[in-house]
Amino acid sequence: MPVEITDSNYKEVVLNSELPVLVDFWAEWCGPCRMIAPSVEQLSEEYEGKAIVGKVDIDNNQEVARKFQIRNIPTILFFKNGSVIDKVVGAAPKRKIENKLKKIL
């Protein structure tokens, strides 16, 4: 299950992680976000112990969304050592998301 990332735990979960981190920025009302949710869920299970897979609800955590200038959702950011390495904007197939995650492992 993906980790819930909030304005208050973002630094601890994402920036201080020794593992690569995939962060899905989403909202409840977003149709494309719901489309990719099963893929994000699967990746969180498949990469457990190898990467952190988390989700940021942009309606409830605007500080983090603003920090990364998230204007379109879904947006997935890939972090390594606290820095953004790559991103995917829009409803992408699981294979595309997974390939980007594999590159930062």
C-alpha positions, -999 to 999 in steps of 0.1 A, spaced: 0 0 0 14 34 -9 26 57 19 4 87 25 27 118 21 15 150 38 28 185 43 40 175 77 58 141 69 71 150 34 106 158 46 109 126 66 94 103 40 108 118 8 139 139 15 154 118 42 148 84 25 177 62 17 156 45 -9 144 60 -42 109 75 -38 80 76 -63 54 103 -54 20 103 -70 3 137 -68 -34 132 -71 -69 143 -61 -101 124 -53 -120 142 -81 -94 135 -108 -105 107 -132 -70 101 -147 -57 98 -111 -82 71 -104 -71 53 -136 -35 50 -126 -42 43 -89 -41 5 -93 -7 7 -110 7 28 -82 -8 4 -57 9 -26 -75 42 -8 -77 41 -2 -40 38 -39 -34 62 -50 -61 90 -26 -50 85 -29 -12 120 -28 4 135 -14 -28 117 19 -32 91 40 -13 59 46 -32 37 74 -19 8 95 -27 1 132 -20 -35 144 -20 -30 179 -34 -63 192 -20 -52 184 16 -14 190 11 -11 222 -9 23 231 6 41 201 -10 22 205 -43 31 242 -44 68 234 -37 70 213 -68 47 235 -89 22 207 -95 -3 222 -120 -16 191 -137 -25 158 -121 -17 130 -120 19 140 -118 45 114 -106 78 126 -94 108 103 -89 133 112 -61 167 99 -54 188 113 -25 162 140 -19 163 154 -55 138 151 -83 153 128 -109 124 123 -133 86 128 -137 55 116 -155 26 139 -161 -8 125 -170 -23 90 -170 7 68 -181 7 31 -184 22 11 -156 51 0 -178 62 36 -184 61 44 -147 79 12 -137 106 18 -163 114 52 -148 114 37 -113 138 10 -124 162 36 -138 167 51 -104 171 19 -83 
